[in-house]
């Protein structure tokens, strides 16, 4: 057994984006954007296709899924989160079921009441005081666990607010987590990795060293 320095995470260049994740408003909702996929197993792929026909396409974070499409979740503990581009503070979710695969039309998903979330509205010159010493989840792929200073743990979702005293565990290789700070800047962390929220807030470069069997 040899130890090989495989860098599984080194993406700490902050990119400034519009405060509050603002997007140009669309006159009509043509699609939803996938902002989060939770899957514990390799069998847990979430997919979509034109309603009632065509090949199923494996969903990826960032995909634009037309409102004419339908989404399939075939593992009971998996889920997908989606937003309208013009309404990033409202998130829709489709989850699996123990009874079998779940198939839902996107047009029906957006009829449900979305979950409300909030994002920093600050800038580099004037950070949002309400999000001081906090990071907000803007995207994720795979299972991520947040442990608060109180010891309480939860699976990470879109819009979650992570406090400076908390810790994060990214479970599997190539799973990703994108976080926004009080200034509206974002960074992406790649797993597998355990880290303190404070390390990201302080712009510390993180590395994961994997054991590679020869």
ZAVO-997184 format. One record per atom (N, C-alpha, C): x, y, z; residue in one letter; atom name. Coordinates in nm, 2 decimals, padded with zeros to 4 digits. Layout:
<atoms>
X | Y | Z | rest | atom
X | Y | Z | A | CA
...
</atoms>
This chain:
<atoms>
X | Y | Z | rest | atom
00.08 | -00.12 | 00.00 | X | N
00.00 | 00.00 | 00.00 | X | CA
00.09 | 00.12 | 00.00 | X | C
00.07 | 00.21 | -00.09 | X | N
00.14 | 00.34 | -00.10 | X | CA
00.04 | 00.45 | -00.09 | X | C
00.09 | 00.56 | -00.04 | X | N
00.01 | 00.68 | -00.02 | X | CA
00.03 | 00.77 | -00.14 | X | C
-00.07 | 00.80 | -00.22 | X | N
-00.06 | 00.88 | -00.34 | X | CA
-00.13 | 01.01 | -00.32 | X | C
-00.07 | 01.12 | -00.34 | X | N
-00.13 | 01.25 | -00.32 | X | CA
-00.22 | 01.28 | -00.43 | X | C
-00.35 | 01.23 | -00.42 | X | N
-00.45 | 01.26 | -00.52 | X | CA
-00.53 | 01.38 | -00.48 | X | C
-00.52 | 01.48 | -00.55 | X | N
-00.60 | 01.60 | -00.51 | X | CA
-00.74 | 01.59 | -00.55 | X | C
-00.83 | 01.58 | -00.45 | X | N
-00.97 | 01.56 | -00.48 | X | CA
-01.04 | 01.69 | -00.46 | X | C
-00.97 | 01.79 | -00.42 | X | N
-01.04 | 01.92 | -00.40 | X | CA
-00.93 | 02.04 | -00.40 | X | C
-00.94 | 02.13 | -00.49 | X | N
-00.85 | 02.25 | -00.49 | X | CA
-00.92 | 02.36 | -00.56 | X | C
-01.05 | 02.38 | -00.54 | X | N
-01.12 | 02.48 | -00.61 | X | CA
-01.17 | 02.59 | -00.52 | X | C
-01.07 | 02.67 | -00.48 | X | N
-01.10 | 02.78 | -00.38 | X | CA
-01.09 | 02.92 | -00.44 | X | C
-01.09 | 02.93 | -00.57 | X | N
-01.09 | 03.07 | -00.63 | X | CA
-01.24 | 03.12 | -00.63 | X | C
-01.26 | 03.23 | -00.56 | X | N
-01.40 | 03.28 | -00.55 | X | CA
-01.43 | 03.35 | -00.67 | X | C
-01.56 | 03.33 | -00.71 | X | N
-01.61 | 03.39 | -00.83 | X | CA
-01.73 | 03.48 | -00.79 | X | C
-01.72 | 03.61 | -00.82 | X | N
-01.83 | 03.70 | -00.78 | X | CA
-01.94 | 03.69 | -00.88 | X | C
-02.06 | 03.67 | -00.82 | X | N
-02.18 | 03.66 | -00.90 | X | CA
-02.28 | 03.76 | -00.85 | X | C
-02.39 | 03.78 | -00.92 | X | N
-02.49 | 03.88 | -00.88 | X | CA
-02.54 | 03.85 | -00.74 | X | C
-02.56 | 03.94 | -00.65 | X | N
-02.61 | 03.92 | -00.51 | X | CA
-02.74 | 03.85 | -00.52 | X | C
-02.76 | 03.76 | -00.42 | X | N
-02.89 | 03.69 | -00.41 | X | CA
-02.92 | 03.60 | -00.52 | X | C
-02.83 | 03.56 | -00.60 | X | N
-02.85 | 03.47 | -00.71 | X | CA
-02.96 | 03.52 | -00.81 | X | C
-02.95 | 03.65 | -00.84 | X | N
-03.05 | 03.71 | -00.93 | X | CA
-03.03 | 03.66 | -01.07 | X | C
-03.15 | 03.64 | -01.14 | X | N
-03.14 | 03.60 | -01.28 | X | CA
-03.25 | 03.69 | -01.35 | X | C
-03.23 | 03.70 | -01.49 | X | N
-03.33 | 03.77 | -01.57 | X | CA
-03.46 | 03.70 | -01.56 | X | C
-03.57 | 03.77 | -01.54 | X | N
-03.70 | 03.71 | -01.53 | X | CA
-03.75 | 03.66 | -01.67 | X | C
-03.81 | 03.54 | -01.68 | X | N
-03.86 | 03.49 | -01.80 | X | CA
-04.01 | 03.52 | -01.80 | X | C
-04.06 | 03.56 | -01.92 | X | N
-04.20 | 03.58 | -01.93 | X | CA
-04.28 | 03.45 | -01.91 | X | C
-04.22 | 03.34 | -01.94 | X | N
-04.29 | 03.21 | -01.93 | X | CA
-04.18 | 03.11 | -01.88 | X | C
-04.23 | 03.02 | -01.79 | X | N
-04.14 | 02.92 | -01.73 | X | CA
-04.12 | 02.81 | -01.84 | X | C
-04.00 | 02.81 | -01.90 | X | N
-03.97 | 02.71 | -02.00 | X | CA
-03.90 | 02.59 | -01.94 | X | C
-03.84 | 02.60 | -01.83 | X | N
-03.76 | 02.49 | -01.77 | X | CA
-03.73 | 02.52 | -01.63 | X | C
-03.69 | 02.41 | -01.56 | X | N
-03.64 | 02.42 | -01.42 | X | CA
-03.49 | 02.39 | -01.42 | X | C
-03.41 | 02.45 | -01.34 | X | N
-03.27 | 02.42 | -01.33 | X | CA
-03.25 | 02.32 | -01.21 | X | C
-03.17 | 02.22 | -01.23 | X | N
-03.14 | 02.12 | -01.13 | X | CA
-03.03 | 02.18 | -01.04 | X | C
-03.05 | 02.20 | -00.91 | X | N
-02.96 | 02.26 | -00.82 | X | CA
-02.91 | 02.16 | -00.72 | X | C
-02.96 | 02.04 | -00.71 | X | N
-02.92 | 01.94 | -00.62 | X | CA
-02.97 | 01.80 | -00.65 | X | C
-02.88 | 01.71 | -00.64 | X | N
-02.91 | 01.57 | -00.65 | X | CA
-02.85 | 01.49 | -00.54 | X | C
-02.94 | 01.41 | -00.47 | X | N
-02.90 | 01.33 | -00.36 | X | CA
-02.91 | 01.18 | -00.41 | X | C
-02.80 | 01.11 | -00.40 | X | N
-02.80 | 00.97 | -00.44 | X | CA
-02.70 | 00.90 | -00.36 | X | C
-02.74 | 00.80 | -00.28 | X | N
-02.64 | 00.72 | -00.20 | X | CA
-02.58 | 00.61 | -00.27 | X | C
-02.64 | 00.56 | -00.38 | X | N
-02.59 | 00.44 | -00.45 | X | CA
-02.57 | 00.46 | -00.60 | X | C
-02.49 | 00.38 | -00.66 | X | N
-02.47 | 00.39 | -00.80 | X | CA
-02.59 | 00.35 | -00.88 | X | C
-02.69 | 00.29 | -00.81 | X | N
-02.81 | 00.25 | -00.88 | X | CA
-02.91 | 00.37 | -00.87 | X | C
-02.88 | 00.47 | -00.80 | X | N
-02.97 | 00.58 | -00.77 | X | CA
-02.97 | 00.69 | -00.87 | X | C
-02.96 | 00.66 | -00.99 | X | N
-02.96 | 00.77 | -01.09 | X | CA
-03.10 | 00.83 | -01.11 | X | C
-03.11 | 00.96 | -01.11 | X | N
-03.23 | 01.03 | -01.14 | X | CA
-03.23 | 01.07 | -01.29 | X | C
-03.34 | 01.06 | -01.36 | X | N
-03.34 | 01.09 | -01.50 | X | CA
-03.46 | 01.16 | -01.54 | X | C
-03.46 | 01.21 | -01.67 | X | N
-03.57 | 01.28 | -01.72 | X | CA
-03.58 | 01.26 | -01.87 | X | C
-03.70 | 01.28 | -01.93 | X | N
-03.72 | 01.27 | -02.07 | X | CA
-03.85 | 01.35 | -02.11 | X | C
-03.87 | 01.36 | -02.24 | X | N
-03.99 | 01.42 | -02.29 | X | CA
-04.11 | 01.34 | -02.24 | X | C
-04.21 | 01.40 | -02.19 | X | N
-04.32 | 01.33 | -02.12 | X | CA
-04.37 | 01.21 | -02.21 | X | C
-04.36 | 01.09 | -02.15 | X | N
-04.42 | 00.98 | -02.21 | X | CA
-04.35 | 00.92 | -02.33 | X | C
-04.23 | 00.97 | -02.37 | X | N
-04.16 | 00.92 | -02.48 | X | CA
-04.01 | 00.96 | -02.48 | X | C
-03.93 | 00.90 | -02.56 | X | N
-03.79 | 00.93 | -02.57 | X | CA
-03.71 | 00.85 | -02.47 | X | C
-03.58 | 00.86 | -02.48 | X | N
-03.48 | 00.80 | -02.39 | X | CA
-03.47 | 00.88 | -02.26 | X | C
-03.45 | 00.81 | -02.15 | X | N
-03.42 | 00.87 | -02.03 | X | CA
-03.28 | 00.93 | -02.02 | X | C
-03.27 | 01.05 | -01.98 | X | N
-03.14 | 01.12 | -01.97 | X | CA
-03.10 | 01.13 | -01.82 | X | C
-02.98 | 01.08 | -01.79 | X | N
-02.94 | 01.10 | -01.65 | X | CA
-02.92 | 01.24 | -01.61 | X | C
-02.99 | 01.28 | -01.50 | X | N
-02.99 | 01.42 | -01.46 | X | CA
-02.86 | 01.46 | -01.40 | X | C
-02.81 | 01.58 | -01.43 | X | N
-02.69 | 01.64 | -01.37 | X | CA
-02.72 | 01.77 | -01.31 | X | C
-02.64 | 01.81 | -01.21 | X | N
-02.66 | 01.94 | -01.15 | X | CA
-02.63 | 02.05 | -01.26 | X | C
-02.72 | 02.15 | -01.27 | X | N
-02.70 | 02.25 | -01.37 | X | CA
-02.79 | 02.23 | -01.49 | X | C
-02.84 | 02.10 | -01.51 | X | N
-02.93 | 02.08 | -01.63 | X | CA
-03.05 | 02.16 | -01.63 | X | C
-03.09 | 02.21 | -01.75 | X | N
-03.22 | 02.27 | -01.76 | X | CA
-03.32 | 02.17 | -01.81 | X | C
-03.42 | 02.14 | -01.73 | X | N
-03.52 | 02.04 | -01.76 | X | CA
-03.65 | 02.11 | -01.80 | X | C
-03.69 | 02.08 | -01.93 | X | N
-03.81 | 02.15 | -01.98 | X | CA
-03.93 | 02.12 | -01.90 | X | C
-04.02 | 02.22 | -01.90 | X | N
-04.15 | 02.19 | -01.83 | X | CA
-04.24 | 02.09 | -01.90 | X | C
-04.20 | 02.06 | -02.02 | X | N
-04.27 | 01.95 | -02.10 | X | CA
-04.22 | 01.81 | -02.06 | X | C
-04.11 | 01.81 | -01.98 | X | N
-04.05 | 01.68 | -01.95 | X | CA
-04.11 | 01.61 | -01.83 | X | C
-04.07 | 01.49 | -01.80 | X | N
-04.11 | 01.42 | -01.68 | X | CA
-03.98 | 01.37 | -01.61 | X | C
-03.98 | 01.36 | -01.48 | X | N
-03.86 | 01.32 | -01.41 | X | CA
-03.88 | 01.19 | -01.34 | X | C
-03.78 | 01.10 | -01.33 | X | N
-03.80 | 00.97 | -01.27 | X | CA
-03.69 | 00.95 | -01.16 | X | C
-03.74 | 00.91 | -01.04 | X | N
-03.65 | 00.88 | -00.93 | X | CA
-03.68 | 00.73 | -00.89 | X | C
-03.58 | 00.65 | -00.91 | X | N
-03.60 | 00.51 | -00.90 | X | CA
-03.54 | 00.44 | -00.77 | X | C
-03.49 | 00.52 | -00.68 | X | N
-03.45 | 00.47 | -00.55 | X | CA
-03.52 | 00.55 | -00.44 | X | C
-03.57 | 00.48 | -00.34 | X | N
-03.66 | 00.55 | -00.24 | X | CA
-03.59 | 00.66 | -00.16 | X | C
-03.46 | 00.65 | -00.13 | X | N
-03.39 | 00.75 | -00.05 | X | CA
-03.32 | 00.86 | -00.13 | X | C
-03.35 | 00.86 | -00.26 | X | N
-03.29 | 00.97 | -00.35 | X | CA
-03.39 | 01.08 | -00.37 | X | C
-03.33 | 01.20 | -00.41 | X | N
-03.42 | 01.31 | -00.45 | X | CA
-03.34 | 01.41 | -00.54 | X | C
-03.42 | 01.50 | -00.60 | X | N
-03.37 | 01.60 | -00.69 | X | CA
-03.43 | 01.73 | -00.65 | X | C
-03.36 | 01.84 | -00.65 | X | N
-03.41 | 01.98 | -00.62 | X | CA
-03.39 | 02.06 | -00.74 | X | C
-03.50 | 02.15 | -00.76 | X | N
-03.50 | 02.23 | -00.88 | X | CA
-03.55 | 02.37 | -00.85 | X | C
-03.51 | 02.47 | -00.93 | X | N
-03.56 | 02.60 | -00.92 | X | CA
-03.60 | 02.66 | -01.06 | X | C
-03.68 | 02.76 | -01.05 | X | N
-03.71 | 02.84 | -01.17 | X | CA
-03.59 | 02.95 | -01.18 | X | C
-03.54 | 02.97 | -01.29 | X | N
-03.43 | 03.07 | -01.31 | X | CA
-03.46 | 03.20 | -01.25 | X | C
-03.59 | 03.25 | -01.27 | X | N
-03.63 | 03.38 | -01.22 | X | CA
-03.66 | 03.38 | -01.07 | X | C
-03.67 | 03.26 | -01.01 | X | N
-03.71 | 03.26 | -00.87 | X | CA
-03.62 | 03.16 | -00.79 | X | C
-03.49 | 03.20 | -00.78 | X | N
-03.39 | 03.11 | -00.71 | X | CA
-03.42 | 03.09 | -00.56 | X | C
-03.51 | 03.17 | -00.50 | X | N
-03.54 | 03.16 | -00.36 | X | CA
-03.66 | 03.07 | -00.33 | X | C
-03.70 | 03.00 | -00.44 | X | N
-03.81 | 02.90 | -00.43 | X | CA
-03.76 | 02.77 | -00.49 | X | C
-03.76 | 02.66 | -00.41 | X | N
-03.70 | 02.54 | -00.46 | X | CA
-03.81 | 02.42 | -00.45 | X | C
-03.81 | 02.34 | -00.56 | X | N
-03.90 | 02.23 | -00.57 | X | CA
-03.82 | 02.10 | -00.55 | X | C
-03.89 | 02.00 | -00.50 | X | N
-03.82 | 01.87 | -00.47 | X | CA
-03.91 | 01.75 | -00.51 | X | C
-03.84 | 01.66 | -00.57 | X | N
-03.91 | 01.53 | -00.60 | X | CA
-03.83 | 01.42 | -00.54 | X | C
-03.89 | 01.34 | -00.46 | X | N
-03.82 | 01.23 | -00.38 | X | CA
-03.87 | 01.09 | -00.42 | X | C
-03.79 | 00.99 | -00.40 | X | N
-03.82 | 00.86 | -00.43 | X | CA
-03.92 | 00.80 | -00.33 | X | C
-03.96 | 00.68 | -00.35 | X | N
-04.06 | 00.61 | -00.27 | X | CA
-04.03 | 00.46 | -00.25 | X | C
-04.06 | 00.41 | -00.13 | X | N
-04.04 | 00.27 | -00.10 | X | CA
-04.13 | 00.18 | -00.19 | X | C
-04.23 | 00.24 | -00.24 | X | N
-04.33 | 00.16 | -00.32 | X | CA
-04.28 | 00.13 | -00.46 | X | C
-04.18 | 00.20 | -00.50 | X | N
-04.13 | 00.18 | -00.64 | X | CA
-04.09 | 00.31 | -00.70 | X | C
-04.05 | 00.31 | -00.83 | X | N
-04.00 | 00.43 | -00.89 | X | CA
-04.11 | 00.54 | -00.90 | X | C
-04.07 | 00.67 | -00.89 | X | N
-04.16 | 00.78 | -00.89 | X | CA
-04.14 | 00.85 | -01.02 | X | C
-04.24 | 00.88 | -01.10 | X | N
-04.24 | 00.96 | -01.22 | X | CA
-04.33 | 01.07 | -01.21 | X | C
-04.28 | 01.19 | -01.23 | X | N
-04.37 | 01.31 | -01.22 | X | CA
-04.34 | 01.41 | -01.34 | X | C
-04.44 | 01.47 | -01.39 | X | N
-04.43 | 01.58 | -01.49 | X | CA
-04.38 | 01.70 | -01.42 | X | C
-04.28 | 01.77 | -01.49 | X | N
-04.23 | 01.90 | -01.44 | X | CA
-04.34 | 02.00 | -01.42 | X | C
-04.43 | 02.00 | -01.52 | X | N
-04.55 | 02.09 | -01.51 | X | CA
-04.63 | 02.07 | -01.38 | X | C
-04.63 | 01.95 | -01.33 | X | N
-04.71 | 01.92 | -01.21 | X | CA
-04.62 | 01.96 | -01.09 | X | C
-04.49 | 01.94 | -01.10 | X | N
-04.40 | 01.97 | -00.99 | X | CA
-04.41 | 02.12 | -00.95 | X | C
-04.42 | 02.20 | -01.05 | X | N
-04.42 | 02.35 | -01.02 | X | CA
-04.56 | 02.40 | -00.97 | X | C
-04.66 | 02.31 | -00.97 | X | N
-04.79 | 02.34 | -00.91 | X | CA
-04.79 | 02.33 | -00.76 | X | C
-04.69 | 02.25 | -00.71 | X | N
-04.68 | 02.24 | -00.57 | X | CA
-04.62 | 02.36 | -00.50 | X | C
-04.64 | 02.38 | -00.37 | X | N
-04.58 | 02.49 | -00.30 | X | CA
-04.43 | 02.47 | -00.28 | X | C
-04.35 | 02.56 | -00.33 | X | N
-04.20 | 02.55 | -00.32 | X | CA
-04.15 | 02.58 | -00.18 | X | C
-04.03 | 02.53 | -00.14 | X | N
-03.97 | 02.57 | -00.01 | X | CA
-03.90 | 02.70 | -00.03 | X | C
-03.92 | 02.79 | 00.06 | X | N
-03.85 | 02.92 | 00.05 | X | CA
-03.71 | 02.92 | 00.12 | X | C
-03.62 | 02.98 | 00.05 | X | N
-03.48 | 02.98 | 00.10 | X | CA
-03.43 | 03.13 | 00.08 | X | C
-03.32 | 03.16 | 00.14 | X | N
-03.26 | 03.30 | 00.13 | X | CA
-03.11 | 03.29 | 00.10 | X | C
-03.07 | 03.40 | 00.03 | X | N
-02.92 | 03.41 | 00.00 | X | CA
-02.87 | 03.54 | 00.03 | X | C
-02.74 | 03.56 | 00.05 | X | N
-02.68 | 03.69 | 00.08 | X | CA
-02.70 | 03.79 | -00.03 | X | C
-02.72 | 03.91 | 00.01 | X | N
-02.74 | 04.02 | -00.09 | X | CA
-02.62 | 04.12 | -00.08 | X | C
-02.51 | 04.07 | -00.02 | X | N
-02.40 | 04.16 | 00.00 | X | CA
-02.31 | 04.17 | -00.12 | X | C
-02.21 | 04.25 | -00.11 | X | N
-02.10 | 04.27 | -00.21 | X | CA
-01.97 | 04.26 | -00.14 | X | C
-01.86 | 04.26 | -00.22 | X | N
-01.73 | 04.26 | -00.16 | X | CA
-01.70 | 04.38 | -00.07 | X | C
-01.76 | 04.49 | -00.11 | X | N
-01.75 | 04.62 | -00.04 | X | CA
-01.84 | 04.63 | 00.08 | X | C
-01.95 | 04.56 | 00.07 | X | N
-02.05 | 04.56 | 00.18 | X | CA
-02.12 | 04.43 | 00.20 | X | C
-02.05 | 04.34 | 00.27 | X | N
-02.11 | 04.20 | 00.30 | X | CA
-02.25 | 04.21 | 00.37 | X | C
-02.33 | 04.11 | 00.34 | X | N
-02.46 | 04.10 | 00.41 | X | CA
-02.44 | 04.07 | 00.55 | X | C
-02.48 | 04.16 | 00.64 | X | N
-02.46 | 04.13 | 00.79 | X | CA
-02.54 | 04.02 | 00.84 | X | C
-02.65 | 03.99 | 00.78 | X | N
-02.73 | 03.88 | 00.82 | X | CA
-02.67 | 03.74 | 00.80 | X | C
-02.56 | 03.74 | 00.71 | X | N
-02.50 | 03.61 | 00.68 | X | CA
-02.35 | 03.62 | 00.72 | X | C
-02.32 | 03.70 | 00.82 | X | N
-02.18 | 03.71 | 00.87 | X | CA
-02.14 | 03.57 | 00.93 | X | C
-02.02 | 03.52 | 00.90 | X | N
-01.97 | 03.39 | 00.95 | X | CA
-02.06 | 03.28 | 00.91 | X | C
-02.12 | 03.29 | 00.79 | X | N
-02.21 | 03.18 | 00.74 | X | CA
-02.18 | 03.16 | 00.59 | X | C
-02.21 | 03.04 | 00.55 | X | N
-02.21 | 03.00 | 00.41 | X | CA
-02.35 | 02.94 | 00.37 | X | C
-02.39 | 02.97 | 00.25 | X | N
-02.52 | 02.92 | 00.20 | X | CA
-02.50 | 02.82 | 00.08 | X | C
-02.57 | 02.71 | 00.08 | X | N
-02.55 | 02.61 | -00.02 | X | CA
-02.63 | 02.66 | -00.15 | X | C
-02.56 | 02.66 | -00.26 | X | N
-02.62 | 02.70 | -00.39 | X | CA
-02.63 | 02.59 | -00.49 | X | C
-02.55 | 02.48 | -00.47 | X | N
-02.56 | 02.36 | -00.55 | X | CA
-02.50 | 02.25 | -00.47 | X | C
-02.54 | 02.12 | -00.51 | X | N
-02.47 | 02.01 | -00.45 | X | CA
-02.50 | 01.88 | -00.53 | X | C
-02.40 | 01.79 | -00.53 | X | N
-02.42 | 01.66 | -00.60 | X | CA
-02.38 | 01.55 | -00.50 | X | C
-02.47 | 01.46 | -00.48 | X | N
-02.44 | 01.35 | -00.39 | X | CA
-02.46 | 01.38 | -00.24 | X | C
-02.43 | 01.29 | -00.16 | X | N
-02.46 | 01.30 | -00.01 | X | CA
-02.36 | 01.39 | 00.06 | X | C
-02.41 | 01.49 | 00.13 | X | N
-02.32 | 01.58 | 00.21 | X | CA
-02.39 | 01.59 | 00.34 | X | C
-02.31 | 01.58 | 00.45 | X | N
-02.37 | 01.59 | 00.58 | X | CA
-02.31 | 01.71 | 00.66 | X | C
-02.40 | 01.79 | 00.72 | X | N
-02.36 | 01.91 | 00.80 | X | CA
-02.38 | 01.88 | 00.95 | X | C
-02.28 | 01.90 | 01.03 | X | N
-02.29 | 01.88 | 01.17 | X | CA
-02.27 | 02.02 | 01.24 | X | C
-02.38 | 02.06 | 01.30 | X | N
-02.38 | 02.19 | 01.37 | X | CA
-02.29 | 02.18 | 01.50 | X | C
-02.26 | 02.30 | 01.56 | X | N
-02.18 | 02.30 | 01.68 | X | CA
-02.26 | 02.23 | 01.79 | X | C
-02.39 | 02.22 | 01.79 | X | N
-02.47 | 02.16 | 01.89 | X | CA
-02.46 | 02.00 | 01.88 | X | C
-02.40 | 01.96 | 01.77 | X | N
-02.39 | 01.81 | 01.75 | X | CA
-02.50 | 01.75 | 01.66 | X | C
-02.60 | 01.83 | 01.63 | X | N
-02.70 | 01.79 | 01.54 | X | CA
-02.65 | 01.78 | 01.39 | X | C
-02.69 | 01.66 | 01.33 | X | N
-02.65 | 01.64 | 01.19 | X | CA
-02.77 | 01.64 | 01.10 | X | C
-02.74 | 01.68 | 00.97 | X | N
-02.85 | 01.67 | 00.87 | X | CA
-02.78 | 01.66 | 00.73 | X | C
-02.86 | 01.60 | 00.64 | X | N
-02.82 | 01.59 | 00.50 | X | CA
-02.83 | 01.73 | 00.44 | X | C
-02.73 | 01.78 | 00.37 | X | N
-02.73 | 01.91 | 00.31 | X | CA
-02.83 | 01.92 | 00.19 | X | C
-02.90 | 02.04 | 00.19 | X | N
-02.99 | 02.07 | 00.08 | X | CA
-02.97 | 02.21 | 00.03 | X | C
-03.02 | 02.24 | -00.09 | X | N
-03.01 | 02.37 | -00.15 | X | CA
-03.07 | 02.48 | -00.05 | X | C
-02.99 | 02.59 | -00.03 | X | N
-03.04 | 02.70 | 00.05 | X | CA
-03.00 | 02.68 | 00.20 | X | C
-02.94 | 02.57 | 00.24 | X | N
-02.91 | 02.55 | 00.38 | X | CA
-02.80 | 02.65 | 00.42 | X | C
-02.81 | 02.70 | 00.54 | X | N
-02.72 | 02.80 | 00.60 | X | CA
-02.62 | 02.72 | 00.69 | X | C
-02.49 | 02.73 | 00.66 | X | N
-02.39 | 02.66 | 00.74 | X | CA
-02.31 | 02.76 | 00.82 | X | C
-02.31 | 02.74 | 00.95 | X | N
-02.25 | 02.83 | 01.05 | X | CA
-02.10 | 02.81 | 01.05 | X | C
-02.02 | 02.91 | 01.09 | X | N
-01.87 | 02.90 | 01.10 | X | CA
-01.83 | 02.79 | 01.19 | X | C
-01.90 | 02.76 | 01.29 | X | N
-01.86 | 02.65 | 01.39 | X | CA
-01.90 | 02.51 | 01.35 | X | C
-01.97 | 02.50 | 01.23 | X | N
-02.01 | 02.37 | 01.19 | X | CA
-01.91 | 02.29 | 01.11 | X | C
-01.94 | 02.17 | 01.08 | X | N
-01.84 | 02.08 | 01.00 | X | CA
-01.92 | 02.01 | 00.89 | X | C
-01.85 | 01.98 | 00.78 | X | N
-01.91 | 01.92 | 00.66 | X | CA
-01.84 | 01.80 | 00.63 | X | C
-01.92 | 01.69 | 00.59 | X | N
-01.86 | 01.57 | 00.54 | X | CA
-01.92 | 01.54 | 00.40 | X | C
-01.83 | 01.54 | 00.30 | X | N
-01.87 | 01.51 | 00.16 | X | CA
-01.84 | 01.36 | 00.15 | X | C
-01.94 | 01.28 | 00.13 | X | N
-01.93 | 01.13 | 00.14 | X | CA
-01.84 | 01.07 | 00.04 | X | C
-01.86 | 01.09 | -00.09 | X | N
-01.80 | 01.01 | -00.20 | X | CA
-01.71 | 01.10 | -00.29 | X | C
-01.63 | 01.03 | -00.37 | X | N
-01.54 | 01.09 | -00.46 | X | CA
-01.62 | 01.16 | -00.57 | X | C
-01.57 | 01.28 | -00.60 | X | N
-01.63 | 01.36 | -00.71 | X | CA
-01.77 | 01.42 | -00.67 | X | C
-01.82 | 01.40 | -00.55 | X | N
-01.93 | 01.47 | -00.51 | X | CA
-01.89 | 01.62 | -00.48 | X | C
-01.98 | 01.71 | -00.52 | X | N
-01.95 | 01.85 | -00.51 | X | CA
-02.04 | 01.93 | -00.42 | X | C
-01.99 | 02.04 | -00.37 | X | N
-02.07 | 02.13 | -00.28 | X | CA
-02.03 | 02.27 | -00.31 | X | C
-02.13 | 02.35 | -00.35 | X | N
-02.10 | 02.49 | -00.39 | X | CA
-02.16 | 02.58 | -00.28 | X | C
-02.08 | 02.68 | -00.23 | X | N
-02.12 | 02.76 | -00.12 | X | CA
-02.10 | 02.91 | -00.15 | X | C
-02.19 | 02.99 | -00.09 | X | N
-02.19 | 03.14 | -00.11 | X | CA
-02.16 | 03.20 | 00.02 | X | C
-02.07 | 03.30 | 00.02 | X | N
-02.05 | 03.38 | 00.15 | X | CA
-02.13 | 03.51 | 00.15 | X | C
-02.11 | 03.58 | 00.26 | X | N
-02.19 | 03.71 | 00.28 | X | CA
-02.16 | 03.81 | 00.18 | X | C
-02.05 | 03.80 | 00.10 | X | N
-02.02 | 03.90 | 00.00 | X | CA
-02.08 | 03.86 | -00.14 | X | C
-02.15 | 03.75 | -00.14 | X | N
-02.20 | 03.70 | -00.27 | X | CA
-02.11 | 03.62 | -00.36 | X | C
-01.99 | 03.59 | -00.30 | X | N
-01.89 | 03.51 | -00.38 | X | CA
-01.91 | 03.36 | -00.35 | X | C
-01.88 | 03.28 | -00.44 | X | N
-01.91 | 03.13 | -00.43 | X | CA
-01.78 | 03.05 | -00.45 | X | C
-01.77 | 02.93 | -00.39 | X | N
-01.66 | 02.84 | -00.41 | X | CA
-01.72 | 02.70 | -00.41 | X | C
-01.65 | 02.61 | -00.48 | X | N
-01.70 | 02.47 | -00.50 | X | CA
-01.59 | 02.38 | -00.43 | X | C
-01.64 | 02.29 | -00.35 | X | N
-01.56 | 02.19 | -00.28 | X | CA
-01.59 | 02.05 | -00.34 | X | C
-01.48 | 01.98 | -00.36 | X | N
-01.50 | 01.84 | -00.42 | X | CA
-01.46 | 01.74 | -00.32 | X | C
-01.54 | 01.63 | -00.31 | X | N
-01.51 | 01.53 | -00.21 | X | CA
-01.44 | 01.41 | -00.27 | X | C
-01.41 | 01.31 | -00.19 | X | N
-01.45 | 01.30 | -00.05 | X | CA
-01.37 | 01.39 | 00.04 | X | C
-01.43 | 01.45 | 00.14 | X | N
-01.36 | 01.54 | 00.22 | X | CA
-01.44 | 01.57 | 00.35 | X | C
-01.37 | 01.59 | 00.46 | X | N
-01.42 | 01.64 | 00.59 | X | CA
-01.36 | 01.78 | 00.61 | X | C
-01.44 | 01.88 | 00.64 | X | N
-01.38 | 02.01 | 00.66 | X | CA
-01.46 | 02.09 | 00.76 | X | C
-01.40 | 02.19 | 00.82 | X | N
-01.47 | 02.29 | 00.90 | X | CA
-01.52 | 02.40 | 00.82 | X | C
-01.64 | 02.45 | 00.84 | X | N
-01.69 | 02.57 | 00.76 | X | CA
-01.59 | 02.69 | 00.77 | X | C
-01.53 | 02.70 | 00.89 | X | N
-01.44 | 02.81 | 00.91 | X | CA
-01.32 | 02.81 | 00.81 | X | C
-01.28 | 02.69 | 00.77 | X | N
-01.17 | 02.68 | 00.67 | X | CA
-01.21 | 02.74 | 00.54 | X | C
-01.33 | 02.72 | 00.49 | X | N
-01.38 | 02.78 | 00.37 | X | CA
-01.39 | 02.93 | 00.38 | X | C
-01.45 | 02.98 | 00.49 | X | N
-01.46 | 03.12 | 00.52 | X | CA
-01.33 | 03.19 | 00.52 | X | C
-01.22 | 03.12 | 00.56 | X | N
-01.09 | 03.18 | 00.57 | X | CA
-01.01 | 03.15 | 00.44 | X | C
-01.07 | 03.10 | 00.34 | X | N
-01.01 | 03.07 | 00.21 | X | CA
-00.89 | 02.98 | 00.21 | X | C
-00.90 | 02.88 | 00.31 | X | N
-00.79 | 02.78 | 00.32 | X | CA
-00.80 | 02.68 | 00.21 | X | C
-00.69 | 02.65 | 00.14 | X | N
-00.69 | 02.54 | 00.04 | X | CA
-00.70 | 02.41 | 00.11 | X | C
-00.78 | 02.32 | 00.07 | X | N
-00.80 | 02.19 | 00.13 | X | CA
-00.76 | 02.08 | 00.03 | X | C
-00.70 | 01.97 | 00.08 | X | N
-00.66 | 01.86 | 00.00 | X | CA
-00.71 | 01.73 | 00.06 | X | C
-00.74 | 01.63 | -00.02 | X | N
-00.77 | 01.50 | 00.03 | X | CA
-00.67 | 01.40 | -00.02 | X | C
-00.61 | 01.33 | 00.07 | X | N
-00.51 | 01.23 | 00.03 | X | CA
-00.57 | 01.09 | 00.04 | X | C
-00.57 | 01.02 | -00.07 | X | N
-00.63 | 00.89 | -00.08 | X | CA
-00.52 | 00.78 | -00.09 | X | C
-00.56 | 00.67 | -00.03 | X | N
-00.47 | 00.55 | -00.04 | X | CA
-00.50 | 00.48 | -00.17 | X | C
-00.40 | 00.46 | -00.25 | X | N
-00.41 | 00.39 | -00.38 | X | CA
-00.34 | 00.26 | -00.38 | X | C
-00.41 | 00.15 | -00.39 | X | N
-00.34 | 00.02 | -00.39 | X | CA
-00.28 | -00.01 | -00.52 | X | C
-00.15 | -00.05 | -00.52 | X | N
-00.08 | -00.08 | -00.64 | X | CA
-00.08 | -00.23 | -00.67 | X | C
</atoms>
